[in-house]
């Protein structure tokens, strides 16, 4: 019996062919630590090239997600990417979501491989979870963080600004909390400065004798930028930093997390810091490999070190209503009066006239102000305060000349009357 040949038509899923360019703000050499493995990735317009299994991906299609209300230099994207090599049936397609955080930080999620043999329609809209409104872009919990190895300079003001004392606690070793007065962060940037002071800060650890996990170490960190992200329904501010001298990449990069507008009675700020380059290890301001509690402190430098003394007749405690003003080696105006904690130190004096350097608690800036301080009687002290001004280093070389130029004639003064006794309102 003669059989009639039957032609079976294999219906293959439609595959999107073509290429797209990977955005320029993703280009560069990146490092990430993924499931305990060090991954290095090179991204350019054509390829996403990783040392993991020598994976090389090319962009097939791309969708740029909108960021309403956010002003930033990069976008969050979803890309359909193809793994180079293979035949039409076993070619591997992957959906890659990339969250742009800063010029130095990306976070991404890579979905499982899709092939034509799976029978699925392969396209950006059909294959990628984040294109479905029910899923959306991934949360930080399910992403890997990529740290740019060739860092771009970023001003530290978005991470730290000012001077802080901090306590610290390491979550391993059971050592406890080390709260040493000389454990400090100094992040002092000069407005408009072109120097490195704008993009680094210094973190000094001091050892507590009763805390085994404490240490004596000073680390200079370069700021990699900060960003806002929601985790478990709570919005946190994240930051990334790089140790400027560390050669081991796993030890070089750190992720940090804080909560803005913390309602702390002592005006302290809690941060947590990762042990390795991994932001998912931070799950709250009380949960992280290194827990920090920061307190703003007055800056200490040559500019606000007293060079003269206040007259003994004005030294002591004075009041504006119920607010205490202290005059000893420095003059201290508490924050209740003006929302800022002012310290003034004597730099030059002549009679009742004083040239004072002025600093704000936790801030780096130093201003100068001229003040005429004269007792009215045993109870009241009259202050005539000039307009604060800035000086450069050359002017500070001759305080006498600075005094004569600014303090011999006081104009546009504000009058403040201090009382020996508090007055209830």
VOPAGU-2260 file (C-alpha; in pm, 1 decimal, decimal comma):
REM VOPAGU-2260
SITE   aa  ch    i         X         Y         Z
SITE  UNK   A    0       0,0       0,0       0,0
SITE  UNK   A    1     138,1     331,1    -100,4
SITE  UNK   A    2     146,3     596,5     168,4
SITE  UNK   A    3      97,6     957,5      96,8
SITE  UNK   A    4     366,0    1173,6     257,9
SITE  UNK   A    5     225,0    1418,6     509,9
SITE  UNK   A    6     382,7    1758,7     545,0
SITE  UNK   A    7     393,0    1876,0     907,5
SITE  UNK   A    8     419,8    2247,2     942,5
SITE  UNK   A    9     604,7    2351,1    1254,1
SITE  UNK   A   10     452,2    2669,2    1387,3
SITE  UNK   A   11     728,6    2868,4    1553,9
SITE  UNK   A   12     665,3    3165,6    1780,6
SITE  UNK   A   13     726,4    3508,6    1637,2
SITE  UNK   A   14    1063,8    3652,4    1735,6
SITE  UNK   A   15    1154,9    4016,0    1735,5
SITE  UNK   A   16    1468,9    4072,3    1530,2
SITE  UNK   A   17    1664,6    4389,3    1526,5
SITE  UNK   A   18    1896,6    4586,8    1747,6
SITE  UNK   A   19    1879,5    4886,8    1979,4
SITE  UNK   A   20    2141,9    5098,1    2147,6
SITE  UNK   A   21    2205,1    5074,8    2522,0
SITE  UNK   A   22    2174,9    5431,5    2667,5
SITE  UNK   A   23    2502,3    5617,6    2716,3
SITE  UNK   A   24    2442,7    5674,6    3089,9
SITE  UNK   A   25    2479,7    5296,9    3141,2
SITE  UNK   A   26    2813,5    5274,8    2962,6
SITE  UNK   A   27    3125,1    5191,6    3162,7
SITE  UNK   A   28    3302,6    4924,8    3363,5
SITE  UNK   A   29    3095,4    4799,0    3655,1
SITE  UNK   A   30    3143,9    4573,0    3955,2
SITE  UNK   A   31    2876,9    4381,3    4144,1
SITE  UNK   A   32    2875,3    4106,9    4403,1
SITE  UNK   A   33    2604,0    3857,6    4318,6
SITE  UNK   A   34    2527,2    3555,9    4539,1
SITE  UNK   A   35    2881,3    3564,1    4676,4
SITE  UNK   A   36    3045,9    3594,1    4332,7
SITE  UNK   A   37    3243,6    3892,5    4202,2
SITE  UNK   A   38    3100,4    4004,1    3868,3
SITE  UNK   A   39    3261,1    4252,5    3632,8
SITE  UNK   A   40    3050,6    4392,4    3352,0
SITE  UNK   A   41    3144,3    4613,1    3058,7
SITE  UNK   A   42    2855,7    4803,5    2899,8
SITE  UNK   A   43    2871,2    5000,9    2576,1
SITE  UNK   A   44    2622,4    5098,7    2307,8
SITE  UNK   A   45    2625,0    4750,0    2154,9
SITE  UNK   A   46    2682,1    4495,8    2432,4
SITE  UNK   A   47    2636,1    4404,0    2797,1
SITE  UNK   A   48    2947,6    4192,7    2852,0
SITE  UNK   A   49    2980,4    4006,5    3182,7
SITE  UNK   A   50    3249,7    3771,6    3309,7
SITE  UNK   A   51    2976,8    3544,5    3450,9
SITE  UNK   A   52    2986,4    3242,0    3218,6
SITE  UNK   A   53    3136,5    3483,8    2965,9
SITE  UNK   A   54    2784,1    3612,5    2903,7
SITE  UNK   A   55    2746,6    3870,5    2630,0
SITE  UNK   A   56    2407,6    4029,1    2569,5
SITE  UNK   A   57    2291,3    4253,2    2288,3
SITE  UNK   A   58    1991,7    4485,1    2304,4
SITE  UNK   A   59    1697,1    4381,8    2085,5
SITE  UNK   A   60    1431,9    4622,3    2210,6
SITE  UNK   A   61    1411,0    4884,1    2484,7
SITE  UNK   A   62    1143,7    5069,3    2680,6
SITE  UNK   A   63    1222,4    5383,7    2882,2
SITE  UNK   A   64    1001,2    5419,7    3189,9
SITE  UNK   A   65     873,9    5762,8    3282,4
SITE  UNK   A   66     989,0    5927,5    3604,1
SITE  UNK   A   67     726,3    6192,5    3679,9
SITE  UNK   A   68     857,0    6464,4    3908,9
SITE  UNK   A   69    1213,2    6329,6    3923,4
SITE  UNK   A   70    1496,4    6537,7    3782,1
SITE  UNK   A   71    1783,8    6301,7    3711,8
SITE  UNK   A   72    2044,3    6238,2    3443,8
SITE  UNK   A   73    1942,8    5880,7    3364,3
SITE  UNK   A   74    1628,9    5671,7    3318,0
SITE  UNK   A   75    1494,6    5337,9    3433,6
SITE  UNK   A   76    1465,9    5101,8    3139,7
SITE  UNK   A   77    1352,4    4754,6    3044,1
SITE  UNK   A   78    1550,3    4583,2    2769,2
SITE  UNK   A   79    1486,4    4264,5    2577,4
SITE  UNK   A   80    1834,4    4126,6    2520,6
SITE  UNK   A   81    1969,4    3834,3    2324,6
SITE  UNK   A   82    2257,6    3613,9    2428,0
SITE  UNK   A   83    2509,0    3592,6    2144,9
SITE  UNK   A   84    2549,8    3253,6    1975,7
SITE  UNK   A   85    2300,3    2971,1    1928,2
SITE  UNK   A   86    2053,2    2886,8    1655,0
SITE  UNK   A   87    1708,8    3026,0    1595,5
SITE  UNK   A   88    1543,8    2768,9    1824,9
SITE  UNK   A   89    1784,4    2772,2    2117,5
SITE  UNK   A   90    1885,1    3136,0    2110,7
SITE  UNK   A   91    1848,7    3275,8    2464,7
SITE  UNK   A   92    1651,3    3595,9    2520,7
SITE  UNK   A   93    1652,1    3776,3    2853,6
SITE  UNK   A   94    1457,5    4064,8    3001,1
SITE  UNK   A   95    1684,4    4305,7    3189,2
SITE  UNK   A   96    1545,9    4586,3    3407,0
SITE  UNK   A   97    1798,4    4858,6    3488,7
SITE  UNK   A   98    1734,9    5123,6    3753,8
SITE  UNK   A   99    1952,7    5432,0    3715,0
SITE  UNK   A  100    2046,3    5555,6    4063,2
SITE  UNK   A  101    2347,6    5786,3    4019,1
SITE  UNK   A  102    2617,5    5823,2    3751,3
SITE  UNK   A  103    2812,2    5564,6    3956,9
SITE  UNK   A  104    2535,2    5326,5    4062,4
SITE  UNK   A  105    2298,1    5100,5    3868,2
SITE  UNK   A  106    2065,0    4834,7    4003,9
SITE  UNK   A  107    1935,8    4561,9    3778,0
SITE  UNK   A  108    1726,9    4246,9    3759,2
SITE  UNK   A  109    1780,5    3983,2    3492,4
SITE  UNK   A  110    1500,9    3736,6    3421,5
SITE  UNK   A  111    1541,2    3375,7    3315,2
SITE  UNK   A  112    1630,7    3273,8    2963,3
SITE  UNK   A  113    1350,3    3245,4    2705,2
SITE  UNK   A  114    1394,0    3042,3    2386,3
SITE  UNK   A  115    1180,9    2980,6    2080,6
SITE  UNK   A  116    1141,0    2618,4    2191,3
SITE  UNK   A  117     932,3    2733,8    2485,8
SITE  UNK   A  118     651,7    2820,6    2247,1
SITE  UNK   A  119     616,6    3169,7    2389,2
SITE  UNK   A  120     578,5    3487,9    2195,3
SITE  UNK   A  121     912,4    3666,0    2234,3
SITE  UNK   A  122     882,3    4040,7    2250,0
SITE  UNK   A  123     936,5    4318,9    2499,6
SITE  UNK   A  124     566,5    4346,9    2586,6
SITE  UNK   A  125     493,4    3973,7    2595,7
SITE  UNK   A  126     809,3    3848,3    2768,0
SITE  UNK   A  127     911,8    4108,2    3027,3
SITE  UNK   A  128     739,5    4126,5    3367,5
SITE  UNK   A  129     805,2    4493,1    3419,2
SITE  UNK   A  130     597,5    4580,3    3112,0
SITE  UNK   A  131     295,0    4441,8    3297,2
SITE  UNK   A  132     136,5    4710,6    3521,9
SITE  UNK   A  133      67,7    4442,0    3784,4
SITE  UNK   A  134     440,1    4384,4    3827,8
SITE  UNK   A  135     616,2    4705,4    3730,2
SITE  UNK   A  136     983,9    4770,0    3789,4
SITE  UNK   A  137    1161,6    4554,3    4047,4
SITE  UNK   A  138    1205,9    4661,4    4408,7
SITE  UNK   A  139    1552,6    4699,8    4556,5
SITE  UNK   A  140    1511,6    4362,9    4733,6
SITE  UNK   A  141    1541,4    4167,4    4408,6
SITE  UNK   A  142    1811,4    4367,3    4230,4
SITE  UNK   A  143    2189,8    4352,3    4217,2
SITE  UNK   A  144    2380,0    4676,5    4269,7
SITE  UNK   A  145    2649,0    4770,0    4018,6
SITE  UNK   A  146    2929,2    5005,8    4125,6
SITE  UNK   A  147    3114,7    5197,1    3856,3
SITE  UNK   A  148    3487,4    5124,4    3873,6
SITE  UNK   A  149    3593,7    5439,6    3689,0
SITE  UNK   A  150    3418,0    5678,2    3922,9
SITE  UNK   A  151    3259,9    6005,7    3819,7
SITE  UNK   A  152    3302,9    6288,4    4071,1
SITE  UNK   A  153    2992,8    6372,0    4273,2
SITE  UNK   A  154    2956,7    6638,0    4541,1
SITE  UNK   A  155    2921,9    6483,0    4888,1
SITE  UNK   A  156    2656,9    6734,9    4991,1
SITE  UNK   A  157    2382,1    6485,8    4896,5
SITE  UNK   A  158    2531,8    6229,3    5136,4
SITE  UNK   A  159    2707,7    6408,6    5421,8
SITE  UNK   A  160    2763,8    6775,3    5491,2
SITE  UNK   A  161    2925,2    6900,4    5807,6
SITE  UNK   A  162    3093,3    6751,5    6113,0
SITE  UNK   A  163    2955,1    6462,8    6317,3
SITE  UNK   A  164    3055,5    6249,0    6610,3
SITE  UNK   A  165    2927,7    5894,7    6575,5
SITE  UNK   A  166    2880,7    5574,9    6771,8
SITE  UNK   A  167    2907,8    5246,1    6587,2
SITE  UNK   A  168    2812,6    4882,7    6633,0
SITE  UNK   A  169    2928,9    4586,9    6424,3
SITE  UNK   A  170    2661,2    4319,2    6389,6
SITE  UNK   A  171    2910,9    4029,9    6413,5
SITE  UNK   A  172    3135,5    3945,8    6706,5
SITE  UNK   A  173    2900,1    4065,7    6980,7
SITE  UNK   A  174    3125,8    4356,3    7070,5
SITE  UNK   A  175    2856,9    4611,1    7156,4
SITE  UNK   A  176    2833,9    4983,8    7087,4
SITE  UNK   A  177    3148,1    5198,8    7073,5
SITE  UNK   A  178    3073,8    5564,6    7148,3
SITE  UNK   A  179    3408,5    5744,8    7146,5
SITE  UNK   A  180    3409,5    6128,7    7130,8
SITE  UNK   A  181    3684,6    6125,3    6865,9
SITE  UNK   A  182    3497,7    5894,8    6626,3
SITE  UNK   A  183    3402,7    6159,6    6373,6
SITE  UNK   A  184    3291,3    6224,3    6016,9
SITE  UNK   A  185    3417,7    6540,7    5849,7
SITE  UNK   A  186    3253,5    6633,9    5522,8
SITE  UNK   A  187    3343,3    6993,3    5451,8
SITE  UNK   A  188    3283,6    7126,8    5103,2
SITE  UNK   A  189    3366,0    7472,9    4977,6
SITE  UNK   A  190    3095,3    7622,4    4750,4
SITE  UNK   A  191    3225,0    7629,8    4394,2
SITE  UNK   A  192    3548,7    7458,4    4492,4
SITE  UNK   A  193    3727,5    7263,4    4220,3
SITE  UNK   A  194    3927,9    7067,7    4475,4
SITE  UNK   A  195    3881,8    6712,1    4598,3
SITE  UNK   A  196    3723,1    6835,1    4923,2
SITE  UNK   A  197    3388,1    6845,3    4744,2
SITE  UNK   A  198    3370,0    6476,4    4660,1
SITE  UNK   A  199    3530,5    6304,0    4960,3
SITE  UNK   A  200    3476,6    6285,8    5335,0
SITE  UNK   A  201    3690,5    6147,2    5615,8
SITE  UNK   A  202    3555,5    5890,7    5862,3
SITE  UNK   A  203    3765,8    5837,6    6175,1
SITE  UNK   A  204    3700,8    5534,6    6396,9
SITE  UNK   A  205    3836,3    5529,5    6751,4
SITE  UNK   A  206    3867,8    5219,8    6965,0
SITE  UNK   A  207    3670,0    5164,8    7284,9
SITE  UNK   A  208    3863,5    4952,3    7533,1
SITE  UNK   A  209    3552,8    4758,3    7636,8
SITE  UNK   A  210    3431,4    4686,4    7279,6
SITE  UNK   A  211    3623,4    4406,4    7105,0
SITE  UNK   A  212    3489,9    4492,5    6757,3
SITE  UNK   A  213    3602,6    4857,4    6776,6
SITE  UNK   A  214    3914,1    4987,4    6600,2
SITE  UNK   A  215    4144,1    5280,2    6536,0
SITE  UNK   A  216    4117,6    5360,7    6166,6
SITE  UNK   A  217    4075,6    5660,7    5939,0
SITE  UNK   A  218    3911,8    5606,9    5599,1
SITE  UNK   A  219    3879,7    5858,4    5318,7
SITE  UNK   A  220    3564,0    5785,6    5120,0
SITE  UNK   A  221    3473,2    5916,3    4777,3
SITE  UNK   A  222    3102,6    5987,4    4736,9
SITE  UNK   A  223    2926,6    5795,2    4459,6
SITE  UNK   A  224    2591,3    5968,5    4496,6
SITE  UNK   A  225    2263,6    5910,1    4678,9
SITE  UNK   A  226    1911,4    5809,9    4575,9
SITE  UNK   A  227    1565,8    5745,7    4714,9
SITE  UNK   A  228    1404,3    5401,4    4708,1
SITE  UNK   A  229    1111,6    5226,3    4875,6
SITE  UNK   A  230    1171,3    4907,5    5071,5
SITE  UNK   A  231     892,3    4717,1    5247,3
SITE  UNK   A  232     665,6    5016,9    5201,0
SITE  UNK   A  233     909,2    5266,2    5360,3
SITE  UNK   A  234    1102,2    5529,0    5165,2
SITE  UNK   A  235    1473,4    5534,8    5245,4
SITE  UNK   A  236    1765,7    5742,2    5126,9
SITE  UNK   A  237    2053,6    5528,0    5003,8
SITE  UNK   A  238    2410,7    5633,6    4932,2
SITE  UNK   A  239    2720,5    5463,1    4797,5
SITE  UNK   A  240    3082,5    5535,5    4884,6
SITE  UNK   A  241    3424,3    5409,7    4775,6
SITE  UNK   A  242    3734,8    5375,7    4993,4
SITE  UNK   A  243    3995,2    5583,7    4809,1
SITE  UNK   A  244    4292,0    5357,0    4896,3
SITE  UNK   A  245    4140,9    5007,7    4927,2
SITE  UNK   A  246    4257,2    4771,0    4649,7
SITE  UNK   A  247    4025,7    4478,2    4724,9
SITE  UNK   A  248    3708,9    4557,7    4529,2
SITE  UNK   A  249    3488,9    4366,7    4775,3
SITE  UNK   A  250    3612,0    4594,9    5053,4
SITE  UNK   A  251    3627,4    4913,4    4845,6
SITE  UNK   A  252    3259,3    4980,2    4779,4
SITE  UNK   A  253    2992,8    5027,5    5048,4
SITE  UNK   A  254    2620,0    5089,8    5042,5
SITE  UNK   A  255    2453,5    5307,3    5308,8
SITE  UNK   A  256    2095,4    5373,4    5414,5
SITE  UNK   A  257    1918,6    5632,4    5628,3
SITE  UNK   A  258    1568,5    5758,3    5690,5
SITE  UNK   A  259    1507,9    6126,1    5626,1
SITE  UNK   A  260    1325,8    6340,7    5882,7
SITE  UNK   A  261    1403,6    6111,2    6174,4
SITE  UNK   A  262    1216,0    6230,1    6483,5
SITE  UNK   A  263    1489,6    6187,3    6740,9
SITE  UNK   A  264    1474,1    6378,1    7069,4
SITE  UNK   A  265    1851,2    6432,4    7064,7
SITE  UNK   A  266    1856,3    6533,4    6696,7
SITE  UNK   A  267    2065,1    6227,8    6612,6
SITE  UNK   A  268    2068,5    6057,3    6272,8
SITE  UNK   A  269    2082,1    5681,2    6222,8
SITE  UNK   A  270    2262,2    5521,5    5929,1
SITE  UNK   A  271    2351,5    5163,3    5841,7
SITE  UNK   A  272    2643,6    5058,3    5620,0
SITE  UNK   A  273    2704,8    4735,5    5429,7
SITE  UNK   A  274    3006,3    4510,5    5482,3
SITE  UNK   A  275    3041,3    4434,9    5111,1
SITE  UNK   A  276    2904,0    4603,8    4793,3
SITE  UNK   A  277    2548,0    4485,9    4858,7
SITE  UNK   A  278    2253,2    4716,4    4923,0
SITE  UNK   A  279    2010,0    4430,9    4996,9
SITE  UNK   A  280    2191,8    4365,1    5327,8
SITE  UNK   A  281    2039,5    4689,1    5459,1
SITE  UNK   A  282    1679,5    4636,8    5568,4
SITE  UNK   A  283    1622,1    4934,4    5800,4
SITE  UNK   A  284    1807,2    5196,7    6004,2
SITE  UNK   A  285    1831,5    4946,4    6292,0
SITE  UNK   A  286    1929,9    4649,2    6074,4
SITE  UNK   A  287    2259,1    4635,0    5887,7
SITE  UNK   A  288    2616,4    4503,8    5916,4
SITE  UNK   A  289    2735,1    4836,7    6064,5
SITE  UNK   A  290    2498,6    5058,4    6263,2
SITE  UNK   A  291    2588,5    5426,0    6305,3
SITE  UNK   A  292    2433,3    5701,7    6516,9
SITE  UNK   A  293    2549,1    6050,3    6411,5
SITE  UNK   A  294    2541,2    6366,4    6624,4
SITE  UNK   A  295    2631,8    6708,9    6485,9
SITE  UNK   A  296    2922,8    6873,8    6666,2
SITE  UNK   A  297    3101,4    7210,8    6633,9
SITE  UNK   A  298    3384,6    7215,2    6383,1
SITE  UNK   A  299    3730,4    7251,9    6532,7
SITE  UNK   A  300    3994,8    7429,0    6323,6
SITE  UNK   A  301    4229,9    7726,8    6326,5
SITE  UNK   A  302    3954,4    7966,4    6223,0
SITE  UNK   A  303    3733,2    7917,9    6528,6
SITE  UNK   A  304    4004,9    7863,0    6789,0
SITE  UNK   A  305    3987,2    8157,3    7034,6
SITE  UNK   A  306    4278,9    8402,6    6997,0
SITE  UNK   A  307    4157,2    8641,9    7267,7
SITE  UNK   A  308    3922,4    8640,7    7565,4
SITE  UNK   A  309    3593,5    8802,5    7651,4
SITE  UNK   A  310    3604,9    9061,7    7928,5
SITE  UNK   A  311    3546,3    8902,8    8270,7
SITE  UNK   A  312    3246,5    9132,3    8328,4
SITE  UNK   A  313    3052,6    8968,4    8047,0
SITE  UNK   A  314    3152,8    8604,3    8108,1
SITE  UNK   A  315    2870,0    8387,7    8242,3
SITE  UNK   A  316    2513,0    8286,6    8166,3
SITE  UNK   A  317    2272,9    8536,2    8010,7
SITE  UNK   A  318    1917,1    8508,4    7885,6
SITE  UNK   A  319    1691,9    8628,4    7607,1
SITE  UNK   A  320    1353,8    8558,6    7766,7
SITE  UNK   A  321    1408,5    8197,7    7880,6
SITE  UNK   A  322    1680,1    8108,1    7630,8
SITE  UNK   A  323    2026,0    8073,7    7781,0
SITE  UNK   A  324    2327,8    8234,9    7609,5
SITE  UNK   A  325    2660,7    8119,8    7748,3
SITE  UNK   A  326    2976,9    8330,9    7733,8
SITE  UNK   A  327    3304,0    8169,4    7843,7
SITE  UNK   A  328    3589,4    8093,8    7603,9
SITE  UNK   A  329    3320,2    8110,3    7332,2
SITE  UNK   A  330    2976,0    8265,9    7299,0
SITE  UNK   A  331    2695,7    8014,8    7240,4
SITE  UNK   A  332    2351,5    8098,8    7100,5
SITE  UNK   A  333    2123,1    7790,4    7121,8
SITE  UNK   A  334    1895,1    7683,7    6834,5
SITE  UNK   A  335    1572,9    7793,5    7009,0
SITE  UNK   A  336    1652,3    8154,5    6915,8
SITE  UNK   A  337    1717,0    8120,0    6543,6
SITE  UNK   A  338    1679,3    7750,9    6451,5
SITE  UNK   A  339    2058,8    7721,1    6431,4
SITE  UNK   A  340    2315,9    7649,9    6699,7
SITE  UNK   A  341    2571,8    7935,9    6680,3
SITE  UNK   A  342    2918,4    7944,2    6833,0
SITE  UNK   A  343    3129,4    8262,6    6827,7
SITE  UNK   A  344    3495,1    8280,9    6931,2
SITE  UNK   A  345    3708,0    8589,2    6991,9
SITE  UNK   A  346    3970,0    8662,2    6722,4
SITE  UNK   A  347    4058,9    9026,6    6795,2
SITE  UNK   A  348    3941,5    9284,1    7045,7
SITE  UNK   A  349    3975,3    9653,1    7126,5
SITE  UNK   A  350    3779,2    9785,6    7423,8
SITE  UNK   A  351    3416,7    9676,6    7384,5
SITE  UNK   A  352    3457,9    9585,5    7016,7
SITE  UNK   A  353    3516,5    9223,6    6916,0
SITE  UNK   A  354    3598,0    9046,9    6590,9
SITE  UNK   A  355    3436,5    8702,9    6624,6
SITE  UNK   A  356    3447,0    8393,3    6408,1
SITE  UNK   A  357    3103,2    8238,4    6373,1
SITE  UNK   A  358    3025,8    7870,0    6320,3
SITE  UNK   A  359    2702,2    7671,9    6320,4
SITE  UNK   A  360    2681,1    7338,8    6501,5
SITE  UNK   A  361    2765,9    7060,7    6257,5
SITE  UNK   A  362    2839,9    7296,8    5967,0
SITE  UNK   A  363    3177,7    7359,3    5805,1
SITE  UNK   A  364    3139,1    7722,9    5702,9
SITE  UNK   A  365    3315,1    7989,6    5906,7
SITE  UNK   A  366    3184,7    8347,4    5894,1
SITE  UNK   A  367    3310,9    8654,6    6077,0
SITE  UNK   A  368    3109,8    8915,3    6258,6
SITE  UNK   A  369    3189,4    9237,2    6446,4
SITE  UNK   A  370    3016,6    9294,0    6776,3
SITE  UNK   A  371    3009,0    9572,9    7034,2
SITE  UNK   A  372    2944,6    9423,4    7379,5
SITE  UNK   A  373    2883,0    9663,5    7667,9
SITE  UNK   A  374    2717,6    9613,9    8007,6
SITE  UNK   A  375    2430,7    9856,6    8070,1
SITE  UNK   A  376    2433,9    9776,9    8440,4
SITE  UNK   A  377    2480,2    9472,0    8659,4
SITE  UNK   A  378    2173,5    9305,7    8508,0
SITE  UNK   A  379    2169,7    9388,2    8136,6
SITE  UNK   A  380    2422,1    9338,6    7857,6
SITE  UNK   A  381    2387,5    9527,3    7528,6
SITE  UNK   A  382    2504,9    9362,2    7203,9
SITE  UNK   A  383    2536,8    9553,4    6877,0
SITE  UNK   A  384    2588,8    9290,0    6607,4
SITE  UNK   A  385    2722,3    9366,9    6260,5
SITE  UNK   A  386    2647,1    9182,6    5937,0
SITE  UNK   A  387    2836,3    8848,0    5906,0
SITE  UNK   A  388    3097,9    8833,7    5629,5
SITE  UNK   A  389    3336,9    8584,9    5471,2
SITE  UNK   A  390    3712,6    8627,3    5443,0
SITE  UNK   A  391    3984,8    8449,0    5250,9
SITE  UNK   A  392    4303,7    8296,8    5391,9
SITE  UNK   A  393    4519,9    8596,7    5303,2
SITE  UNK   A  394    4303,0    8830,9    5509,5
SITE  UNK   A  395    4330,6    8599,8    5809,5
SITE  UNK   A  396    4708,3    8641,5    5813,8
SITE  UNK   A  397    4658,1    8987,7    5968,4
SITE  UNK   A  398    4363,8    8985,6    6216,8
SITE  UNK   A  399    4450,7    9341,6    6322,1
SITE  UNK   A  400    4399,9    9473,1    5970,2
SITE  UNK   A  401    4081,9    9268,4    5939,7
SITE  UNK   A  402    3955,5    9422,9    6263,7
SITE  UNK   A  403    4033,4    9778,5    6159,0
SITE  UNK   A  404    3871,4    9734,2    5819,2
SITE  UNK   A  405    3546,8    9587,2    5951,5
SITE  UNK   A  406    3498,2    9660,0    6319,9
SITE  UNK   A  407    3617,8   10012,8    6395,5
SITE  UNK   A  408    3300,9   10149,5    6238,8
SITE  UNK   A  409    2986,8    9940,8    6290,5
SITE  UNK   A  410    2698,2    9999,7    6050,8
SITE  UNK   A  411    2368,6    9817,1    5992,0
SITE  UNK   A  412    2380,7    9659,7    6336,7
SITE  UNK   A  413    2118,1    9449,6    6511,0
SITE  UNK   A  414    2063,7    9524,0    6880,4
SITE  UNK   A  415    2029,2    9236,8    7127,4
SITE  UNK   A  416    1966,2    9287,1    7498,4
SITE  UNK   A  417    2077,0    9007,8    7732,8
SITE  UNK   A  418    1938,8    8969,8    8083,1
SITE  UNK   A  419    2102,2    8806,4    8384,3
SITE  UNK   A  420    1771,1    8641,2    8464,5
SITE  UNK   A  421    1522,8    8437,9    8254,9
SITE  UNK   A  422    1186,7    8598,0    8192,9
SITE  UNK   A  423     871,2    8389,8    8159,3
SITE  UNK   A  424     630,8    8488,4    7883,1
